[in-house]
Amino acid sequence: MSNKNIIITALSVLVFILTITLVVISNKEIKEKIVLKTIVEEKIVYITEEKEIVKFIKAPKKKEVKKEIDLQEAVEYDLPEVEVPVTKDKQYILSQTRDNKGRFSIALLSSTKPPKKAFYDRKIILHSEIEDGEYLGKFLFLVPPFAVENISDISIKITDAISGDSFTQTAYCIDGIEDTYTYSMNISFSDGFTCYTQEKGEAFKIPKQSDESIQRMKEIFEKSKIK
């Protein structure tokens, strides 16, 4: 009889422990479900804000249009007379300069009197060098287009200030040059006299001359008394 009571009591205690364990497990599952549900709810909640989108549209750049400017013939204007300098052998000096070291003088000569426009017209620029052995001088030479058109009548004269010697030759080395380009010119006395020109680049175009600019040009020539 006592053994039976002990068994019943043990079973009762076991049932009670199982019941408590089930309740605890059930509560844990419920809490976990609640937590999981809460997390799920937090994940599915999205807050969207309406933002105004502003697009910046760049204005197209203006294309620069380069206008071609025609050269103006100075002969169209009433130009003042120019007293053209003459050499001892009665040749007209169209252009004259000296190299940067002062030894050689270079002149462009004509046996006939050039027209007035030759001194007002656009000049062809020659970036030049003159050499004699180890000597090298540089100079800028300006040639009027009139001279290129009359090569058979135009000559180049070079004078050595040290020796006093001069050398004159028909200006074949400027034959074919144009006023739309600039050139380099080389003169050498190392192996006899040689002279040649080579195209360097396109020349800057000049605008048409106005009556006002022509008047200023007249005043400059009158004041300087070109000879």
C-alpha positions in Angstrom: 0.0 0.0 0.0 2.8 2.4 0.8 4.6 1.5 -2.4 1.6 2.4 -4.4 1.3 5.8 -2.7 4.9 6.4 -3.4 4.5 5.6 -7.1 1.4 7.8 -7.4 3.2 10.7 -5.6 6.2 10.3 -8.0 3.9 10.3 -11.0 2.1 13.4 -9.8 5.4 15.2 -9.3 6.5 14.1 -12.8 3.3 15.3 -14.4 3.6 18.6 -12.5 7.2 19.1 -13.7 6.2 18.3 -17.3 3.3 20.7 -17.1 5.5 23.5 -15.9 8.1 22.7 -18.6 5.4 22.8 -21.3 4.1 26.1 -20.1 7.6 27.6 -20.0 8.4 26.3 -23.5 5.0 27.6 -24.8 5.6 31.0 -23.4 9.1 31.2 -24.9 7.8 30.2 -28.3 5.1 32.9 -28.0 7.7 35.5 -27.1 9.9 34.5 -30.0 6.9 34.6 -32.3 6.0 38.1 -31.0 9.6 39.3 -31.4 9.8 37.8 -34.9 6.5 39.4 -35.8 7.7 42.7 -34.5 10.9 42.4 -36.6 8.9 41.5 -39.7 6.6 44.5 -39.1 9.6 46.8 -38.8 11.1 45.5 -42.1 8.0 46.0 -44.1 7.5 49.6 -43.0 9.0 52.0 -45.5 8.9 55.7 -45.3 9.1 57.4 -48.7 9.7 61.1 -49.1 8.8 63.0 -52.2 11.7 65.0 -53.4 11.6 67.6 -56.1 14.1 66.7 -58.9 15.6 69.7 -60.6 17.3 69.2 -63.9 20.0 71.7 -64.9 20.1 72.0 -68.6 23.3 73.6 -70.0 22.7 76.2 -72.6 24.5 75.3 -75.8 27.8 77.1 -76.4 27.8 79.7 -79.1 29.9 78.7 -82.0 32.5 81.3 -82.9 32.3 82.1 -86.6 35.5 83.2 -88.1 34.9 85.8 -90.7 37.2 85.9 -93.7 38.4 89.5 -94.2 39.4 90.5 -97.6 42.6 92.4 -98.1 42.2 96.0 -99.2 44.2 97.3 -102.1 45.7 100.6 -101.0 45.7 101.8 -104.6 41.9 102.5 -104.2 42.7 105.5 -102.0 44.2 108.8 -102.8 47.7 108.2 -101.3 50.3 110.8 -100.7 53.4 110.9 -102.8 56.5 109.1 -101.3 60.0 110.3 -102.0 61.7 107.0 -102.7 65.3 106.8 -101.6 67.9 106.2 -104.3 71.4 104.7 -104.2 74.5 106.2 -105.7 74.0 104.0 -108.8 70.5 105.4 -109.1 68.5 102.4 -107.9 65.4 102.8 -105.8 65.4 101.3 -102.3 62.1 99.4 -101.7 63.2 97.9 -98.3 66.3 98.1 -96.2 67.5 96.8 -92.9 70.5 95.6 -90.9 71.1 92.3 -89.1 70.9 92.3 -85.3 74.7 92.2 -84.9 75.2 95.2 -87.2 77.6 93.7 -89.7 75.5 93.3 -92.8 73.0 95.7 -94.3 70.4 94.2 -96.7 68.5 96.2 -99.3 65.8 95.4 -101.9 66.5 97.6 -105.0 64.6 98.4 -108.2 65.9 100.1 -111.3 62.5 101.7 -112.0 60.5 103.9 -109.7 57.9 101.8 -107.8 54.2 102.9 -107.6 52.9 104.7 -104.5 51.0 101.7 -103.3 54.3 99.7 -102.9 55.0 101.7 -99.7 51.4 101.6 -98.3 50.6 98.0 -99.4 50.7 95.0 -97.1 54.3 93.7 -96.8 55.4 90.1 -97.0 57.4 89.2 -93.9 60.7 87.3 -94.1 62.2 86.0 -90.9 65.8 86.0 -92.1 69.3 84.8 -91.2 72.6 85.7 -92.8 75.7 83.7 -92.2 79.4 83.9 -93.1 81.5 81.1 -91.5 80.8 81.1 -87.8 79.1 84.5 -88.0 75.2 84.4 -87.8 73.0 87.4 -87.9 69.3 87.7 -87.9 66.9 90.3 -89.3 63.3 90.9 -90.3 62.9 91.8 -94.0 59.7 93.3 -95.4 59.0 92.8 -99.1 56.2 94.7 -100.9 54.1 92.4 -103.2 55.0 94.8 -106.1 58.6 93.5 -105.9 57.6 89.9 -106.3 55.7 90.7 -109.5 58.8 92.3 -111.0 61.6 89.9 -110.1 63.5 90.7 -113.3 63.8 94.3 -112.2 64.4 93.7 -108.5 67.7 92.8 -106.8 69.1 92.2 -103.4 72.2 94.1 -102.3 74.2 93.0 -99.2 76.9 95.2 -97.8 79.6 94.1 -95.3 80.3 96.9 -92.8 83.6 95.4 -91.8 85.2 94.9 -95.2 83.1 97.5 -97.1 82.4 94.9 -99.8 78.9 94.6 -101.3 77.2 91.9 -103.3 74.2 92.4 -105.6 72.1 89.7 -107.2 68.7 89.5 -108.9 66.2 88.6 -106.2 65.4 85.1 -107.5 65.2 83.8 -103.9 61.9 85.8 -103.3 60.4 84.6 -106.5 57.0 82.9 -105.9 56.4 84.2 -102.4 52.8 85.4 -101.6 51.4 88.0 -99.2 49.1 85.3 -97.6 52.1 83.6 -96.0 55.2 84.5 -93.9 58.6 83.0 -94.8 62.0 82.3 -93.5 65.0 83.4 -95.6 68.6 82.2 -95.4 71.5 84.0 -96.9 74.9 82.4 -96.8 78.5 83.4 -97.8 80.1 80.3 -96.5 80.4 78.6 -100.0 79.8 81.6 -102.3 76.5 83.5 -102.2 73.4 81.4 -101.7 69.9 82.6 -100.8 66.6 80.7 -100.4 63.2 81.2 -98.8 60.8 78.7 -97.3 57.2 79.0 -96.3 56.8 79.5 -92.5 53.1 79.9 -91.9 49.9 81.7 -92.8 50.1 85.5 -92.5 47.6 87.4 -90.4 44.8 89.0 -92.4 44.3 92.7 -92.0 40.9 94.5 -92.1 40.0 96.9 -94.8 41.5 100.3 -94.4 39.0 103.0 -93.5 39.3 106.6 -94.7 40.3 107.5 -91.1 43.2 105.1 -91.1 44.4 106.3 -94.5 44.4 109.9 -93.1 46.5 108.8 -90.2 48.9 107.1 -92.6 49.2 110.3 -94.6 50.0 112.2 -91.4 52.7 109.7 -90.4 54.4 109.9 -93.8 54.3 113.7 -93.8 55.8 113.9 -90.3 58.5 111.4 -91.0 59.3 112.7 -94.4 60.0 109.3 -95.9 63.1 109.3 -98.0 
